[in-house]
Amino acid sequence: MANIWAALALMSNAFTWGVSWWPFRQLQAMGLHALWSTALIYSVAVLALLLLRPAAWRGFVHRPGLWVLLVAAGLTNVGFNWAVTVGDVVRVVLLFYLMPAWVVLLAWPLLGEKPTRGSLARLALALAGVLLVLKTPGSPWPWPQDLADLLALMGGLAFGLTNILLRKLHGTAPESETMLAMFGGGAVMALLAAWLGMGQGVVTALPALTGVWPLWVLGLSLFILVGNVGLQYGAARLSASATSIIMLSEIVFASASSVALGASALTATTLAGGGLILLAAVWSALAPAPDLPGHAPAHTDAGKPDPTTV
C-alpha cells in the first residue's frame, strides 16, 4: 500500500508539470509573460523555503557549485515555461525530454563517465527521435522551427546539466541548500531573462497589481509546491528506476491535455519521433546508473522532476 501511495504522489507531480502549460497560458492571456510568472512563482517558493530553513543561504558562501546549479536550474525553468506558452506543447515536451541524451554527452567531461555502448545506443535512439520531431512538411531539414523549439532544446540541455550537478553535489550539500539554489535559480534567471527580453521588445512589462492575475500566480505557486512535496515523498520511497519511469507520465499528461484543449496537433512523424525519445528515456531509466565515489545518483530536483538516469 505504501508503494501505491508513493507512486500516486509521483504521478501527482507529473500531472502538475504535465498540465502546467495551461495556467501559464492563462496568465499570458492576462498580460503576464511566462518569465514574470516564473520569477514570481519561484520567489514565493524561495520565501517559503527560507521561512522553514533560514540558514539555507549560508551554503552559497562555501559551495561555488550551488551558483552553477542556480544558473542551470533557472535556465531549465526559463526554457520550459516560456516554450509551453508560445509553442506546440507536445513538440516542446518531447524536445525537452531529450535530456537523457544531453546527460550522456555532459557526463564524460563533467563526471569522467565515458559513454558505454548502451548509452551511445540510447543517445542515437533519442537523436533519431528528435530529428523526426523537428522535421516538418514545410522544412527541408530537421531544424528548430521557431522560438519554442529553441527554448525547449535549451531547457532540456540545462535540465541535463542540472541532473549532473545534483549528482556532484549529492552528499556534500544539504538538501535545503540545493533546493534554495534551484528555487532561487527559477526566480533570478527568469527575472534576468525578462529584463533582457524587455530590452529586445520580446517580453512585455510586468502589469499592474490589478485584476485576478496575482491570485492565479499564488494558486500556481501552491500547485507547484504541492507537486514538489509529492515528488519528494514518492522518490524517497521508490527505486530510482521506478521513479524515473513514473515521472515520464508527464509526457502523457501534457500530450493528452494539450491535444484535448487544442494546444497541440499530433502528426505521424511527431508520434514516431516521440516514441523513440520516450523509448530512449525508459531505457535510460532502466539502465544502472554509475555511482560516483562517495556519491549517489540524484532522484529529483526542486524545480522539475528528474525523469531519467544516465
N, C-alpha and C positions, 0 to 999 in steps of 0.2 A: 504493500500500500504506500510505503514511504517513497518508493521509486516512482509510483504513479503521480504522486503529488509533485515530486521533483520534475518529472517530465512535463506536467501541466504548467509548472512555474516557468520552465524554459520556453514552452510554447507561447506563454503569455508575453514574454519578452520578444519573441519572434513576431508575434502578432502586432505588438507595439510598433516595431520598426517597419513591419510589412505594410501597415496602413498609415504610417506617419506622413506619407506624401499628401494625404487628403487634408489634414489640418494645416499643414504648411501652405498648401494651395489656397485654403480658405483665408488664411492670414494675408497671403499675397494679394488676394482679391480685395481685402480691406485696406490695402495700401502699405502693408508691412512686408518689405522684402525678406526673403528667406534668410539672408545674412543677419538682418536685425533680429529676426525671430530666434535664430540660433544663438546669437550673442546674449539675448535676454534670458532664454531658457537656461543656458549654462551658467549665467550669472546667478540665477536662482539656485541652481544646483551647488555652486561654489559656496554661497551663503549658508545653505543648509548643511553642507559638509563641515564648514568652519565652525558652525554652532555646535556640532556634535564632536568634532575633532579640532579644537582651536590651535593645537600645536602642529598640525599637518604641514603648514607652510615652512617650518624650520628646515625640513629636509632639502629644500631647494638650495640652501647655502652650501651644503656639503656634497650634493649629488648632481653634478652637471648633466647626467643622463636624463634627469627629470625635465630639464629645459628642452632637450631634444624630443622627449616624449610629448611634452606640451605642444610643440610645433606639429609633430606628426599626427597626434590625435585631433588637434584643431583642424588641420587640413583635411582629415578624413571626414569630419562633420561638415566643413565648408563645401567640399566636393559633393557629398551625397545629398545633403539637404537642399542645396541650390539646384542640383541636377534634377531632382524629382519634381521640382516646381516648374521647370521650363521644358522638360523633355518627355519622351515616351517612357513611362515608368518601368515597363518590362525591360526595355533596352538598357535603361540606367542601372537597374538592379543586376542584370546579367553582366554588364561590363564591370560593375563594382565588384562582383564576386569572382573576378579574375584574380583576386587577392592571393590565392594559393600559388599561382604562377609567379607573382612578384616575390613571395616568400622564398621560393626556390632560388631565385636569382639573387636576392639580398642576403640569404643565409650564408653563402660562401664568403663574401668579403667581410661581413659583419660578425659572423659567429664561427667562421672557419669550418663550416659544414660543406664538404664537397658534394655536389649533386650525385645521387645514385642513379642507376638505370631506371629504377621505378619513378623517382622524382622527375627525371628528364622525360619519361613517357607521359607522366601526368601533365607536365608543362606543355608538351606537344599537343596533348589532347585539349587542354584549355585554350591554347592559342588557335587551334583549328576551330574551336567553337566560337571564339571571339571574331575570327575572320568572317565566319558565316553571319554573325550578328551584325557586323559592320557593313557587310556588302548589301547594298540596296539596289533595286532595279534601275534607279536613276544615276547610279555611280559606277564608273568602270572599275574602280579599285575598292577593296575593303579598307576604307579610311574613315576616321571620325567625321560625321556629317555636320555636326553643329556643336554649340557650346555645351549642351547637355552631355554629349558623348565624351568630350574632353574632360569635363568636370567629373564624370563617373570614373574614367580611367585614372585621373589624378587622385580621386578619393580612394580607389582601390589600391593604388600604389602606396599612398600614405597609410592605409589600413594595414598593408603588408609590413611596412616599416614599424608601425605601432606594435604589431604582433612580435616582431623581432626584439624591439626594445623592452617589451614586457618580459620576455624570456631572459634578457640580460639583467634586468632589474629584480627579477623574482628572487626572493631570499636575501636581498641586500637593501631593499627599500620597503618600509611598511606599506600595507595596502592603502591606508588613508592618504599617504603621500602620492602614490601613483594615481589614485582616484582624483586627488586635487589637481595633479598635472593634467589629467585628461579632461576633467570638467573645466579647469582653467583654460586649457587649450581651445576648447569649444567656444568659450567666451572671447578670449583675446584674439585668436586668429580670425574669428568671424567679424569682430569689430574692426580689425585691421583691413580685412578684405572689403568690408562695407565702405570704409573711409577711402580706400584706393578706388573702389568701384564708383563712388560718387564723383571722384575727380575725373573719371573717364566717361561719366554720363551713363553708366550701365546699371547703377544702383540708385534707387530713389531715396530721398532723405527720410529720416525717421519721422513718422507722422506725430501729430499732437496727441496727448493722452486723453483722447475723447472717443466716444463710441464704445463698442464692446471688445475691440481687439486686445486690450490689456487683460480682460478676463479669459480670452482664448489663450493668450500666452501663459497665464497662470495655470489654466487647465492642462495645456500641453506639457508644461513643466512637471506637473504632478503625474501625468500619464507616463512620461518617460522615466521619472524617478521610481514609480511603482514597477514599471517594467524592469528596471535595473535591479530592484530588490528580488524579483523573480529570477533573474539571471544569476545573481549571487547565491540564492537559495538552491536552485537546481544544479548549478555547476559544482557546488560543494558536495553534492550527494550522488552524482552520477560520474561515470568514467568520462575521460576526455573525448573518446570517440563517440560515445552516446550523446554527449553534449553537442559536439560538432554537427552530427547528423540531424539532431532535432532542430538546431538553430537554422539549418538550411530551409526549414519550413517558412522562413521569412520570404523566400522567393515565391512560394506558393501563395502566401497571403497577399503579397504585393501584386502578383500577376492576376489573381482572381479578382481582387478589389478594383484594380485599375481597369481591367477589361470590362467588368460589370458597370463601372461608372464612366466608361468612355475615355479614359486617360491613356489607353494603350490600344494598339492594333496588332494582333498576332498574325505573323506570316509563317509560311512553311520553313523558310530559312532561319527565321528567329527561333522557332521551336527546335529545329535541328541543332543550331548553334547553342541554344540554351541547354539542350540535352547533353551536349558534350561538356559544357562548362560545369553543369551540375554533376555529371559522372566523374569529372576530374576532382571536384570538391569532395564528393563522397569517398572516392578512392583515397584522397589525401587524409580524410578523417579516419579511415580505417587503417592507414599505414602507421606503423610505430614511429613516434617522434623521437629523435635522438636527444638524450639528456646532456646538458652541459655540466661540467664538473661543479658540484655544489649548487646546481640549479635544477629547476623542473619546468617543463613547458607550461606556459600560462593558459588557463582556461578562458579567461574573459578579459574584456576591458570595460572601463566605466562609461564609455560613450556609446559604443555599439558592440554587439556580441562578436566574439571571435569564433567563426564557424568551422575553422579547419586547423589542422596541424600541418607541419611541413611535409 
